[in-house]
Amino acid sequence: MKKFICGIEVDVERRNVKNIRIKIDREGQVSLTIPNRCSENAGVDFFIAKLDWVKNKLNQKPTKRHLDFKNCETVYILGKIHSVSVVPSKTNKSVLKDNEVVFYTKDTSNDALKNQYEKLLKRVLLLKSKEYFEKWESITGLKGSSLSIRKTVSRWGSCNSLTGAINLSLYLACLPEFCLDYVVLHELCHLKYANHGEYFKRELSKYMSNWKEIRKFLKDQSNTYLYI
């Protein structure tokens, strides 16, 4: 059962366990497990008592690396290494080639170039995610109502199962395409099953047999590709 506790979306379940447990997965999904012997109010009170810990966990970010575009830094686009070229120009424009990103810019400061890089990531993600949404919507018959891109690393995607609104992390544009493929399917499946229970997992497995391996990759190796 999905609940909002202090503004945080939480999967609440009752199980035959000894203690109340809070879990936050790599995608930022929060779950609260309440023993059958305890009341739901007791579980919620426990969650509220641990609210600072929950918020800290959700706000944790991968180790940052400083992007120094002026010294031919390399970046990842869809999991592939691209060298960076900076060309002073009267206009701001970024061009993506096979193995190179060229920034034409009026402002060659690192912050300005990073801003252009993020705009490039957004263009790449919107274009690629459209392909995967069309693919999985056709296969599953599930379709979201809207798509937004956010600069989040606490979760790769989210879905409001009531409104159909889907969010994707901007930084999926850095990762190999199979990650985006999985996250798009994952969020579409939430239109049918709001939580991460067994029915949701069966739905994922029906369409993508290796989704657990991809989830593990996102948890263990995604930081390699991220410049934030």
Z-matrix of the N, CA and C atoms (Angstrom, degrees):
N
C 1 1.458
C 2 1.524 1 109.04
N 3 1.322 2 116.64 1 131.74
C 4 1.452 3 121.01 2 -178.49
C 5 1.525 4 109.50 3 -94.62
N 6 1.346 5 115.67 4 130.88
C 7 1.460 6 121.61 5 177.90
C 8 1.528 7 109.05 6 -133.00
N 9 1.320 8 115.42 7 158.13
C 10 1.452 9 120.78 8 171.76
C 11 1.526 10 107.70 9 -107.33
N 12 1.335 11 115.00 10 118.84
C 13 1.461 12 121.32 11 179.78
C 14 1.520 13 108.10 12 -118.56
N 15 1.319 14 116.46 13 115.34
C 16 1.474 15 121.95 14 -177.62
C 17 1.531 16 110.61 15 54.54
N 18 1.327 17 115.85 16 37.94
C 19 1.453 18 121.10 17 176.71
C 20 1.516 19 115.28 18 82.74
N 21 1.332 20 117.77 19 1.63
C 22 1.459 21 122.12 20 -178.71
C 23 1.529 22 109.33 21 -106.23
N 24 1.320 23 116.37 22 130.68
C 25 1.459 24 121.02 23 178.59
C 26 1.529 25 108.96 24 -75.76
N 27 1.338 26 116.12 25 124.25
C 28 1.461 27 121.07 26 -174.16
C 29 1.528 28 110.12 27 -130.69
N 30 1.333 29 115.91 28 133.32
C 31 1.463 30 120.94 29 170.57
C 32 1.530 31 108.14 30 -83.77
N 33 1.316 32 117.48 31 114.17
C 34 1.460 33 121.90 32 -178.12
C 35 1.524 34 109.08 33 -105.50
N 36 1.316 35 116.38 34 127.99
C 37 1.459 36 120.11 35 177.09
C 38 1.528 37 109.90 36 -138.47
N 39 1.313 38 114.85 37 151.68
C 40 1.461 39 121.29 38 177.44
C 41 1.529 40 107.79 39 -107.86
N 42 1.334 41 115.59 40 132.39
C 43 1.461 42 119.60 41 -178.65
C 44 1.520 43 109.61 42 -143.68
N 45 1.299 44 114.87 43 166.79
C 46 1.458 45 121.24 44 179.02
C 47 1.529 46 109.34 45 -84.72
N 48 1.328 47 115.25 46 72.23
C 49 1.464 48 121.74 47 179.56
C 50 1.531 49 108.06 48 -123.79
N 51 1.346 50 115.14 49 166.30
C 52 1.471 51 119.40 50 -176.99
C 53 1.518 52 112.67 51 -79.68
N 54 1.338 53 116.16 52 -41.98
C 55 1.456 54 120.01 53 -170.13
C 56 1.526 55 112.11 54 -123.47
N 57 1.329 56 115.60 55 156.55
C 58 1.457 57 121.14 56 173.28
C 59 1.534 58 108.08 57 -71.04
N 60 1.324 59 116.07 58 135.37
C 61 1.462 60 119.34 59 -176.60
C 62 1.520 61 110.86 60 -131.09
N 63 1.317 62 115.85 61 141.20
C 64 1.467 63 122.77 62 173.38
C 65 1.524 64 107.31 63 -116.57
N 66 1.311 65 116.09 64 131.62
C 67 1.459 66 120.86 65 179.63
C 68 1.523 67 109.33 66 -131.26
N 69 1.332 68 116.41 67 138.89
C 70 1.462 69 122.28 68 176.14
C 71 1.515 70 107.56 69 -126.40
N 72 1.328 71 117.77 70 115.80
C 73 1.459 72 119.77 71 -178.08
C 74 1.518 73 110.53 72 -83.86
N 75 1.346 74 116.62 73 176.07
C 76 1.466 75 122.03 74 -175.44
C 77 1.522 76 111.74 75 -63.45
N 78 1.320 77 116.07 76 -25.46
C 79 1.456 78 119.74 77 179.90
C 80 1.523 79 111.71 78 -84.44
N 81 1.338 80 116.65 79 -0.01
C 82 1.449 81 120.78 80 176.70
C 83 1.518 82 114.85 81 87.92
N 84 1.343 83 117.24 82 8.46
C 85 1.453 84 119.32 83 178.93
C 86 1.530 85 109.48 84 -78.55
N 87 1.327 86 115.67 85 128.79
C 88 1.468 87 121.62 86 -177.89
C 89 1.523 88 109.43 87 -100.56
N 90 1.322 89 116.52 88 132.23
C 91 1.468 90 120.40 89 177.24
C 92 1.522 91 109.45 90 -128.38
N 93 1.317 92 114.68 91 146.73
C 94 1.467 93 122.86 92 179.11
C 95 1.518 94 107.87 93 -126.60
N 96 1.330 95 116.08 94 117.55
C 97 1.460 96 121.56 95 178.69
C 98 1.527 97 109.31 96 -104.13
N 99 1.328 98 115.93 97 124.33
C 100 1.461 99 121.54 98 -176.52
C 101 1.530 100 108.99 99 -114.16
N 102 1.323 101 118.00 100 127.49
C 103 1.472 102 119.83 101 177.26
C 104 1.535 103 110.96 102 -59.56
N 105 1.307 104 116.29 103 147.62
C 106 1.468 105 120.53 104 -179.81
C 107 1.525 106 112.50 105 -58.03
N 108 1.345 107 115.97 106 -29.55
C 109 1.467 108 119.70 107 -177.24
C 110 1.528 109 112.83 108 -76.64
N 111 1.341 110 117.60 109 -12.36
C 112 1.464 111 121.33 110 -178.14
C 113 1.529 112 110.79 111 -100.78
N 114 1.308 113 115.44 112 154.29
C 115 1.466 114 120.01 113 175.52
C 116 1.528 115 109.50 114 -79.89
N 117 1.327 116 114.84 115 159.57
C 118 1.470 117 118.89 116 177.08
C 119 1.527 118 110.27 117 -64.19
N 120 1.323 119 116.84 118 -36.55
C 121 1.466 120 119.91 119 178.65
C 122 1.521 121 111.60 120 -60.14
N 123 1.338 122 116.40 121 -37.30
C 124 1.463 123 120.29 122 178.16
C 125 1.524 124 110.43 123 -64.07
N 126 1.331 125 115.72 124 -39.24
C 127 1.461 126 120.27 125 177.83
C 128 1.517 127 112.02 126 -64.92
N 129 1.329 128 116.11 127 -43.55
C 130 1.465 129 120.79 128 179.28
C 131 1.526 130 110.55 129 -64.77
N 132 1.334 131 116.72 130 -41.59
C 133 1.467 132 120.26 131 178.08
C 134 1.533 133 111.17 132 -61.17
N 135 1.325 134 116.22 133 -39.89
C 136 1.464 135 120.90 134 177.57
C 137 1.525 136 110.30 135 -62.84
N 138 1.335 137 115.79 136 -43.20
C 139 1.468 138 120.54 137 179.94
C 140 1.532 139 110.17 138 -61.08
N 141 1.321 140 116.29 139 -45.91
C 142 1.469 141 120.65 140 -179.26
C 143 1.525 142 110.54 141 -62.02
N 144 1.328 143 116.58 142 -37.54
C 145 1.461 144 120.54 143 178.87
C 146 1.525 145 111.12 144 -64.68
N 147 1.327 146 116.29 145 -27.86
C 148 1.466 147 121.22 146 -179.10
C 149 1.534 148 111.78 147 -101.12
N 150 1.329 149 116.88 148 16.29
C 151 1.464 150 121.23 149 -172.23
C 152 1.527 151 113.12 150 -59.67
N 153 1.336 152 117.21 151 -41.19
C 154 1.466 153 119.95 152 179.73
C 155 1.523 154 110.73 153 -61.94
N 156 1.324 155 116.78 154 -41.06
C 157 1.468 156 120.94 155 178.34
C 158 1.519 157 110.66 156 -63.32
N 159 1.335 158 116.21 157 -43.70
C 160 1.466 159 120.50 158 -179.94
C 161 1.527 160 110.26 159 -60.73
N 162 1.326 161 116.64 160 -47.31
C 163 1.467 162 120.04 161 -178.52
C 164 1.521 163 111.37 162 -63.67
N 165 1.330 164 117.46 163 -39.41
C 166 1.467 165 120.46 164 177.84
C 167 1.522 166 111.20 165 -62.38
N 168 1.330 167 116.55 166 -41.99
C 169 1.469 168 120.48 167 179.14
C 170 1.529 169 110.95 168 -64.48
N 171 1.328 170 116.89 169 -41.00
C 172 1.458 171 120.44 170 -179.47
C 173 1.519 172 111.97 171 -68.08
N 174 1.328 173 116.41 172 -27.54
C 175 1.463 174 120.18 173 -177.53
C 176 1.520 175 113.55 174 -91.93
N 177 1.321 176 117.13 175 -2.98
C 178 1.463 177 119.45 176 178.91
C 179 1.516 178 109.69 177 -65.19
N 180 1.336 179 115.55 178 140.12
C 181 1.458 180 121.24 179 -178.88
C 182 1.526 181 109.22 180 -120.83
N 183 1.335 182 116.94 181 156.79
C 184 1.461 183 119.60 182 174.24
C 185 1.529 184 110.82 183 -62.89
N 186 1.313 185 116.16 184 161.29
C 187 1.451 186 120.25 185 176.71
C 188 1.520 187 110.11 186 -58.20
N 189 1.323 188 116.18 187 127.34
C 190 1.454 189 119.80 188 -177.41
C 191 1.532 190 110.78 189 -85.12
N 192 1.310 191 115.34 190 148.40
C 193 1.447 192 121.19 191 171.95
C 194 1.516 193 107.77 192 -121.61
N 195 1.308 194 116.12 193 137.14
C 196 1.461 195 120.22 194 -177.35
C 197 1.522 196 109.90 195 -77.37
N 198 1.314 197 115.65 196 125.17
C 199 1.461 198 120.52 197 178.24
C 200 1.523 199 109.48 198 -87.11
N 201 1.301 200 116.02 199 117.48
C 202 1.459 201 120.99 200 177.56
C 203 1.520 202 107.72 201 -112.70
N 204 1.314 203 116.25 202 86.18
C 205 1.456 204 121.11 203 -175.91
C 206 1.530 205 112.23 204 -63.70
N 207 1.305 206 117.58 205 -25.12
C 208 1.463 207 120.28 206 -175.83
C 209 1.520 208 112.63 207 -71.81
N 210 1.319 209 116.54 208 -17.16
C 211 1.460 210 120.11 209 -178.36
C 212 1.528 211 111.68 210 -112.37
N 213 1.318 212 115.12 211 39.26
C 214 1.477 213 121.47 212 174.09
C 215 1.524 214 112.36 213 57.11
N 216 1.310 215 116.18 214 44.38
C 217 1.462 216 121.63 215 176.09
C 218 1.521 217 109.15 216 -62.55
N 219 1.297 218 116.31 217 150.97
C 220 1.461 219 120.48 218 173.53
C 221 1.524 220 108.76 219 -103.98
N 222 1.315 221 116.01 220 151.16
C 223 1.460 222 121.40 221 177.47
C 224 1.526 223 108.44 222 -132.59
N 225 1.326 224 114.45 223 163.67
C 226 1.453 225 120.39 224 177.13
C 227 1.529 226 110.28 225 -102.59
N 228 1.314 227 115.52 226 132.12
C 229 1.457 228 122.60 227 171.18
C 230 1.527 229 106.75 228 -126.96
N 231 1.327 230 116.18 229 117.07
C 232 1.467 231 122.39 230 -177.45
C 233 1.528 232 111.90 231 50.91
N 234 1.339 233 114.87 232 40.84
C 235 1.453 234 120.57 233 174.44
C 236 1.509 235 115.81 234 83.16
N 237 1.322 236 117.73 235 -0.68
C 238 1.465 237 121.55 236 -178.30
C 239 1.530 238 110.18 237 -111.17
N 240 1.324 239 115.54 238 139.44
C 241 1.458 240 120.89 239 -179.74
C 242 1.528 241 110.09 240 -73.76
N 243 1.322 242 115.38 241 132.05
C 244 1.461 243 122.16 242 175.52
C 245 1.525 244 108.94 243 -126.58
N 246 1.316 245 116.11 244 133.02
C 247 1.458 246 119.57 245 173.16
C 248 1.525 247 108.72 246 -76.00
N 249 1.316 248 115.69 247 160.60
C 250 1.464 249 121.21 248 -175.73
C 251 1.517 250 110.30 249 -117.88
N 252 1.330 251 116.35 250 130.42
C 253 1.460 252 122.18 251 173.51
C 254 1.520 253 108.58 252 -121.21
N 255 1.318 254 116.10 253 137.70
C 256 1.465 255 121.79 254 179.71
C 257 1.524 256 108.43 255 -116.41
N 258 1.327 257 115.72 256 123.65
C 259 1.460 258 121.37 257 -177.85
C 260 1.530 259 108.58 258 -121.41
N 261 1.354 260 118.45 259 114.23
C 262 1.465 261 119.97 260 175.85
C 263 1.520 262 110.75 261 -58.10
N 264 1.323 263 116.30 262 135.06
C 265 1.460 264 120.28 263 -174.73
C 266 1.521 265 109.36 264 -152.43
N 267 1.323 266 115.76 265 163.25
C 268 1.465 267 120.55 266 176.54
C 269 1.525 268 111.76 267 -79.43
N 270 1.314 269 116.19 268 -14.41
C 271 1.459 270 120.79 269 179.11
C 272 1.525 271 109.93 270 -125.62
N 273 1.328 272 116.47 271 159.88
C 274 1.465 273 122.04 272 177.26
C 275 1.520 274 109.38 273 -99.97
N 276 1.321 275 115.75 274 122.73
C 277 1.458 276 120.18 275 -179.28
C 278 1.525 277 108.10 276 -157.13
N 279 1.320 278 116.79 277 142.16
C 280 1.460 279 120.31 278 174.67
C 281 1.520 280 109.08 279 -120.37
N 282 1.324 281 115.53 280 136.50
C 283 1.460 282 121.93 281 -177.41
C 284 1.518 283 108.33 282 -121.81
N 285 1.319 284 116.65 283 127.83
C 286 1.465 285 122.68 284 -179.95
C 287 1.520 286 109.01 285 -102.14
N 288 1.339 287 115.40 286 119.19
C 289 1.463 288 121.48 287 176.81
C 290 1.524 289 108.60 288 -108.88
N 291 1.339 290 116.78 289 -173.63
C 292 1.464 291 120.35 290 -175.79
C 293 1.521 292 112.72 291 -55.04
N 294 1.343 293 116.23 292 -51.68
C 295 1.459 294 119.71 293 -177.52
C 296 1.524 295 112.11 294 -129.52
N 297 1.315 296 116.60 295 25.23
C 298 1.455 297 120.03 296 -174.49
C 299 1.525 298 111.03 297 -149.34
N 300 1.326 299 115.02 298 144.18
C 301 1.461 300 121.65 299 170.20
C 302 1.520 301 107.27 300 -114.23
N 303 1.335 302 116.96 301 125.91
C 304 1.458 303 121.75 302 179.02
C 305 1.522 304 108.48 303 -111.48
N 306 1.321 305 115.13 304 122.30
C 307 1.459 306 120.88 305 176.46
C 308 1.527 307 109.40 306 -103.37
N 309 1.312 308 116.66 307 114.98
C 310 1.461 309 122.24 308 170.59
C 311 1.527 310 105.69 309 -94.07
N 312 1.323 311 117.11 310 121.33
C 313 1.454 312 118.11 311 -169.74
C 314 1.523 313 113.48 312 -148.62
N 315 1.343 314 114.76 313 148.04
C 316 1.457 315 121.35 314 173.77
C 317 1.521 316 110.47 315 -82.94
N 318 1.311 317 116.60 316 -27.74
C 319 1.459 318 122.83 317 -177.58
C 320 1.519 319 108.75 318 -117.56
N 321 1.318 320 116.86 319 112.44
C 322 1.464 321 120.30 320 -176.39
C 323 1.526 322 113.05 321 -93.52
N 324 1.328 323 117.33 322 13.40
C 325 1.465 324 119.36 323 176.99
C 326 1.526 325 109.43 324 -67.31
N 327 1.318 326 115.23 325 154.63
C 328 1.458 327 119.36 326 -177.31
C 329 1.526 328 112.14 327 -62.16
N 330 1.336 329 116.90 328 -38.76
C 331 1.463 330 120.34 329 179.74
C 332 1.524 331 111.61 330 -63.14
N 333 1.330 332 116.14 331 -41.27
C 334 1.466 333 119.98 332 179.50
C 335 1.516 334 111.13 333 -65.35
N 336 1.316 335 116.48 334 -39.78
C 337 1.460 336 120.47 335 -179.69
C 338 1.534 337 110.85 336 -70.13
N 339 1.314 338 116.08 337 -36.65
C 340 1.464 339 119.14 338 176.40
C 341 1.526 340 110.25 339 -63.35
N 342 1.324 341 116.57 340 -39.16
C 343 1.456 342 120.67 341 177.66
C 344 1.524 343 110.91 342 -62.02
N 345 1.335 344 116.68 343 -41.16
C 346 1.466 345 119.78 344 176.78
C 347 1.522 346 111.31 345 -64.65
N 348 1.322 347 115.71 346 -38.57
C 349 1.461 348 120.29 347 178.76
C 350 1.526 349 110.85 348 -60.74
N 351 1.331 350 116.60 349 -43.27
C 352 1.465 351 119.94 350 179.73
C 353 1.529 352 111.12 351 -66.27
N 354 1.329 353 116.94 352 -36.24
C 355 1.468 354 119.52 353 176.08
C 356 1.519 355 110.83 354 -65.10
N 357 1.335 356 116.12 355 -37.43
C 358 1.463 357 120.22 356 177.02
C 359 1.526 358 110.41 357 -64.88
N 360 1.339 359 116.70 358 -43.56
C 361 1.463 360 120.19 359 178.13
C 362 1.523 361 110.95 360 -58.21
N 363 1.321 362 116.56 361 -40.93
C 364 1.464 363 120.23 362 -179.00
C 365 1.524 364 110.68 363 -64.20
N 366 1.334 365 117.63 364 -41.89
C 367 1.469 366 120.14 365 178.41
C 368 1.520 367 110.80 366 -62.91
N 369 1.325 368 115.37 367 -44.27
C 370 1.473 369 119.96 368 -179.88
C 371 1.525 370 110.08 369 -62.70
N 372 1.328 371 116.77 370 -44.42
C 373 1.466 372 120.29 371 -176.74
C 374 1.519 373 111.91 372 -66.81
N 375 1.318 374 116.95 373 -42.52
C 376 1.470 375 119.69 374 178.82
C 377 1.523 376 110.72 375 -60.96
N 378 1.324 377 116.48 376 -42.18
C 379 1.465 378 120.46 377 -178.95
C 380 1.523 379 111.30 378 -66.79
N 381 1.343 380 116.48 379 -47.76
C 382 1.459 381 120.06 380 -176.72
C 383 1.527 382 112.11 381 -72.02
N 384 1.323 383 117.08 382 -39.62
C 385 1.459 384 119.21 383 -178.65
C 386 1.525 385 110.72 384 -64.52
N 387 1.329 386 116.53 385 -31.73
C 388 1.469 387 119.72 386 177.17
C 389 1.525 388 110.27 387 -59.50
N 390 1.326 389 116.66 388 -40.95
C 391 1.471 390 120.85 389 178.74
C 392 1.523 391 110.95 390 -61.87
N 393 1.334 392 115.78 391 -45.39
C 394 1.464 393 118.84 392 -176.33
C 395 1.527 394 112.30 393 -74.27
N 396 1.322 395 117.11 394 -33.82
C 397 1.460 396 118.58 395 175.18
C 398 1.523 397 110.68 396 -63.97
N 399 1.328 398 116.90 397 -43.74
C 400 1.462 399 120.04 398 178.79
C 401 1.524 400 110.58 399 -61.86
N 402 1.326 401 115.90 400 -39.92
C 403 1.467 402 120.56 401 179.07
C 404 1.522 403 111.35 402 -61.51
N 405 1.347 404 116.72 403 -53.84
C 406 1.455 405 119.85 404 -173.72
C 407 1.527 406 113.03 405 -77.42
N 408 1.309 407 117.85 406 -29.33
C 409 1.467 408 119.61 407 174.57
C 410 1.523 409 110.42 408 -63.44
N 411 1.332 410 115.15 409 -39.21
C 412 1.460 411 119.70 410 178.76
C 413 1.532 412 111.42 411 -66.41
N 414 1.329 413 116.86 412 -39.42
C 415 1.457 414 121.46 413 -176.74
C 416 1.533 415 112.14 414 -76.57
N 417 1.342 416 116.24 415 -43.60
C 418 1.473 417 120.42 416 -173.05
C 419 1.528 418 113.67 417 -92.37
N 420 1.315 419 116.82 418 -22.50
C 421 1.459 420 120.10 419 -174.06
C 422 1.515 421 112.97 420 78.03
N 423 1.339 422 117.37 421 7.75
C 424 1.460 423 122.71 422 179.69
C 425 1.519 424 109.33 423 -99.08
N 426 1.321 425 116.86 424 140.51
C 427 1.468 426 119.64 425 -177.13
C 428 1.526 427 109.80 426 -145.99
N 429 1.331 428 115.43 427 127.97
C 430 1.457 429 120.61 428 177.83
C 431 1.519 430 111.12 429 -77.44
N 432 1.327 431 115.39 430 166.08
C 433 1.462 432 119.90 431 -178.96
C 434 1.523 433 112.45 432 -92.72
N 435 1.338 434 116.84 433 -26.66
C 436 1.464 435 119.96 434 -178.52
C 437 1.526 436 109.08 435 -159.27
N 438 1.340 437 114.94 436 161.52
C 439 1.459 438 120.96 437 178.59
C 440 1.523 439 109.02 438 -132.60
N 441 1.328 440 116.86 439 133.44
C 442 1.457 441 121.50 440 173.33
C 443 1.522 442 109.24 441 -131.65
N 444 1.327 443 115.24 442 153.39
C 445 1.461 444 122.18 443 -179.70
C 446 1.519 445 108.31 444 -111.71
N 447 1.336 446 116.46 445 130.37
C 448 1.461 447 120.66 446 -178.83
C 449 1.524 448 110.34 447 -130.06
N 450 1.317 449 115.86 448 151.67
C 451 1.463 450 121.57 449 179.01
C 452 1.522 451 108.86 450 -86.14
N 453 1.316 452 116.75 451 72.80
C 454 1.458 453 121.41 452 -178.08
C 455 1.519 454 110.83 453 -120.10
N 456 1.322 455 115.19 454 144.67
C 457 1.469 456 120.12 455 172.06
C 458 1.518 457 110.95 456 -124.66
N 459 1.324 458 117.01 457 -6.34
C 460 1.462 459 119.28 458 176.48
C 461 1.522 460 110.70 459 -72.28
N 462 1.324 461 116.57 460 -24.76
C 463 1.466 462 121.27 461 173.81
C 464 1.523 463 108.58 462 -150.73
N 465 1.328 464 115.41 463 146.73
C 466 1.469 465 120.74 464 -177.43
C 467 1.519 466 111.51 465 -82.74
N 468 1.292 467 117.22 466 -21.21
C 469 1.458 468 120.45 467 179.24
C 470 1.511 469 109.44 468 -165.55
N 471 1.308 470 115.46 469 165.82
C 472 1.465 471 120.54 470 174.80
C 473 1.518 472 108.07 471 -152.82
N 474 1.317 473 114.87 472 157.97
C 475 1.457 474 120.30 473 -178.21
C 476 1.523 475 109.41 474 -143.08
N 477 1.310 476 115.72 475 130.24
C 478 1.460 477 120.65 476 172.15
C 479 1.520 478 106.61 477 -90.54
N 480 1.314 479 115.84 478 105.53
C 481 1.466 480 119.74 479 -174.19
C 482 1.523 481 112.42 480 -67.67
N 483 1.335 482 117.17 481 -17.55
C 484 1.463 483 120.23 482 179.40
C 485 1.534 484 112.08 483 -82.52
N 486 1.341 485 116.06 484 -42.61
C 487 1.470 486 119.97 485 -177.56
C 488 1.523 487 113.00 486 -96.98
N 489 1.342 488 116.86 487 -18.47
C 490 1.464 489 120.33 488 -177.34
C 491 1.515 490 113.51 489 82.94
N 492 1.336 491 117.79 490 5.49
C 493 1.464 492 121.46 491 -179.80
C 494 1.526 493 109.92 492 -75.17
N 495 1.329 494 116.16 493 131.22
C 496 1.465 495 122.02 494 -178.35
C 497 1.527 496 109.30 495 -119.63
N 498 1.329 497 115.26 496 137.11
C 499 1.463 498 121.91 497 175.71
C 500 1.519 499 109.22 498 -116.90
N 501 1.313 500 116.51 499 142.00
C 502 1.456 501 121.85 500 174.14
C 503 1.521 502 109.23 501 -123.68
N 504 1.331 503 116.18 502 146.85
C 505 1.457 504 120.61 503 175.90
C 506 1.524 505 109.89 504 -73.85
N 507 1.322 506 115.80 505 134.86
C 508 1.463 507 121.42 506 177.36
C 509 1.519 508 111.39 507 -53.83
N 510 1.346 509 115.95 508 -35.00
C 511 1.452 510 120.12 509 -171.35
C 512 1.529 511 114.22 510 -78.07
N 513 1.328 512 116.56 511 -1.16
C 514 1.465 513 118.51 512 169.36
C 515 1.522 514 110.84 513 -62.66
N 516 1.336 515 116.86 514 -23.04
C 517 1.467 516 120.63 515 178.76
C 518 1.522 517 111.93 516 -69.02
N 519 1.341 518 117.21 517 -15.37
C 520 1.465 519 120.97 518 177.42
C 521 1.529 520 111.68 519 -84.65
N 522 1.317 521 116.47 520 -26.55
C 523 1.464 522 121.72 521 -169.11
C 524 1.518 523 112.24 522 -88.47
N 525 1.332 524 117.51 523 161.62
C 526 1.462 525 120.31 524 174.78
C 527 1.522 526 111.62 525 -54.39
N 528 1.324 527 116.33 526 148.67
C 529 1.467 528 120.94 527 -172.63
C 530 1.520 529 113.53 528 -60.37
N 531 1.336 530 117.75 529 -28.77
C 532 1.469 531 117.92 530 -178.46
C 533 1.530 532 110.93 531 -63.43
N 534 1.340 533 117.33 532 -22.90
C 535 1.468 534 120.21 533 176.72
C 536 1.526 535 110.46 534 -68.94
N 537 1.321 536 115.97 535 -45.80
C 538 1.462 537 120.43 536 177.98
C 539 1.522 538 110.24 537 -63.58
N 540 1.308 539 116.87 538 -40.57
C 541 1.458 540 122.25 539 178.35
C 542 1.530 541 109.82 540 -55.30
N 543 1.339 542 115.58 541 -47.71
C 544 1.465 543 121.07 542 -179.51
C 545 1.526 544 112.24 543 -66.47
N 546 1.330 545 117.43 544 -45.43
C 547 1.471 546 120.57 545 -175.67
C 548 1.528 547 110.44 546 -65.04
N 549 1.318 548 117.47 547 -39.65
C 550 1.469 549 120.28 548 177.86
C 551 1.523 550 110.27 549 -60.90
N 552 1.325 551 117.23 550 -47.88
C 553 1.464 552 120.26 551 178.11
C 554 1.525 553 110.57 552 -62.25
N 555 1.323 554 116.75 553 -43.51
C 556 1.470 555 122.12 554 179.80
C 557 1.529 556 110.82 555 -54.55
N 558 1.331 557 116.01 556 -48.83
C 559 1.474 558 118.91 557 -176.84
C 560 1.528 559 111.37 558 -70.52
N 561 1.304 560 118.35 559 -36.35
C 562 1.464 561 120.00 560 177.15
C 563 1.522 562 110.95 561 -63.78
N 564 1.327 563 116.57 562 -37.55
C 565 1.469 564 119.63 563 179.05
C 566 1.523 565 111.61 564 -64.55
N 567 1.333 566 116.34 565 -24.80
C 568 1.470 567 119.02 566 177.35
C 569 1.526 568 111.71 567 -69.61
N 570 1.313 569 117.76 568 -17.06
C 571 1.465 570 119.55 569 175.30
C 572 1.523 571 110.34 570 -67.55
N 573 1.328 572 116.17 571 -22.96
C 574 1.455 573 121.60 572 179.97
C 575 1.525 574 111.40 573 -99.12
N 576 1.341 575 115.71 574 -39.64
C 577 1.471 576 121.20 575 179.38
C 578 1.530 577 108.34 576 -129.95
N 579 1.309 578 116.63 577 114.74
C 580 1.468 579 120.86 578 -172.44
C 581 1.526 580 112.93 579 -70.94
N 582 1.337 581 117.65 580 -30.08
C 583 1.464 582 119.25 581 -177.27
C 584 1.530 583 111.30 582 -101.80
N 585 1.343 584 115.70 583 -171.83
C 586 1.466 585 120.76 584 -179.79
C 587 1.533 586 110.90 585 -106.62
N 588 1.299 587 116.54 586 34.16
C 589 1.452 588 121.25 587 -178.71
C 590 1.520 589 113.24 588 -74.57
N 591 1.320 590 115.54 589 -172.32
C 592 1.463 591 121.18 590 -174.65
C 593 1.528 592 112.44 591 -63.21
N 594 1.331 593 117.10 592 -38.43
C 595 1.469 594 118.51 593 179.83
C 596 1.526 595 111.07 594 -64.23
N 597 1.339 596 115.97 595 -38.88
C 598 1.461 597 120.22 596 177.20
C 599 1.532 598 110.28 597 -63.00
N 600 1.319 599 116.87 598 -44.88
C 601 1.465 600 120.64 599 -178.81
C 602 1.527 601 111.39 600 -64.68
N 603 1.329 602 116.18 601 -37.69
C 604 1.464 603 119.43 602 177.22
C 605 1.519 604 110.84 603 -64.59
N 606 1.328 605 115.43 604 -37.95
C 607 1.467 606 119.62 605 178.79
C 608 1.527 607 110.47 606 -63.37
N 609 1.320 608 116.72 607 -44.22
C 610 1.463 609 120.57 608 176.96
C 611 1.530 610 110.84 609 -60.87
N 612 1.325 611 115.76 610 -46.50
C 613 1.467 612 120.31 611 -177.23
C 614 1.526 613 111.78 612 -63.88
N 615 1.311 614 116.28 613 -29.45
C 616 1.457 615 120.46 614 179.80
C 617 1.526 616 111.15 615 -62.21
N 618 1.325 617 115.72 616 -33.37
C 619 1.466 618 119.93 617 -175.85
C 620 1.526 619 113.77 618 -105.64
N 621 1.345 620 117.08 619 -24.55
C 622 1.471 621 120.17 620 -175.85
C 623 1.526 622 108.10 621 -143.08
N 624 1.310 623 116.56 622 100.09
C 625 1.466 624 120.96 623 -173.54
C 626 1.527 625 112.86 624 -68.78
N 627 1.333 626 118.09 625 -23.72
C 628 1.464 627 120.76 626 -175.55
C 629 1.527 628 112.69 627 -104.46
N 630 1.322 629 118.11 628 23.28
C 631 1.460 630 119.77 629 -175.02
C 632 1.519 631 112.61 630 -63.05
N 633 1.323 632 118.29 631 -30.34
C 634 1.462 633 120.56 632 179.40
C 635 1.529 634 111.07 633 -66.68
N 636 1.330 635 117.13 634 -36.81
C 637 1.461 636 120.59 635 177.71
C 638 1.528 637 110.77 636 -66.28
N 639 1.331 638 115.98 637 -39.14
C 640 1.469 639 119.43 638 178.78
C 641 1.524 640 110.38 639 -68.54
N 642 1.318 641 116.62 640 -40.66
C 643 1.465 642 119.81 641 176.75
C 644 1.520 643 110.47 642 -59.51
N 645 1.333 644 117.16 643 -40.69
C 646 1.465 645 121.23 644 178.59
C 647 1.529 646 110.51 645 -65.96
N 648 1.320 647 116.21 646 -39.42
C 649 1.462 648 120.21 647 177.42
C 650 1.528 649 110.10 648 -60.23
N 651 1.323 650 116.98 649 -44.71
C 652 1.466 651 120.91 650 179.03
C 653 1.525 652 110.81 651 -61.34
N 654 1.296 653 116.81 652 -37.98
C 655 1.460 654 120.99 653 -178.87
C 656 1.522 655 111.85 654 -72.53
N 657 1.330 656 117.19 655 -41.66
C 658 1.466 657 121.28 656 -169.98
C 659 1.523 658 114.56 657 -95.31
N 660 1.336 659 117.91 658 -30.49
C 661 1.456 660 119.69 659 -168.50
C 662 1.522 661 115.67 660 -123.69
N 663 1.322 662 118.13 661 -5.36
C 664 1.461 663 119.56 662 -173.94
C 665 1.527 664 113.13 663 -63.00
N 666 1.341 665 117.24 664 -31.94
C 667 1.467 666 119.66 665 -177.96
C 668 1.522 667 112.78 666 -58.51
N 669 1.324 668 116.40 667 -26.79
C 670 1.465 669 120.70 668 -179.73
C 671 1.517 670 111.12 669 -57.59
N 672 1.316 671 117.09 670 -31.40
C 673 1.464 672 121.70 671 -171.19
C 674 1.540 673 113.17 672 -97.27
N 675 1.336 674 116.59 673 -5.12
C 676 1.459 675 118.79 674 -168.92
C 677 1.523 676 112.99 675 -98.07
N 678 1.323 677 115.08 676 130.74
C 679 1.464 678 123.66 677 167.04
C 680 1.522 679 105.65 678 -120.99
N 681 1.315 680 117.47 679 117.35
C 682 1.458 681 119.22 680 -171.72
C 683 1.537 682 109.34 681 -125.19
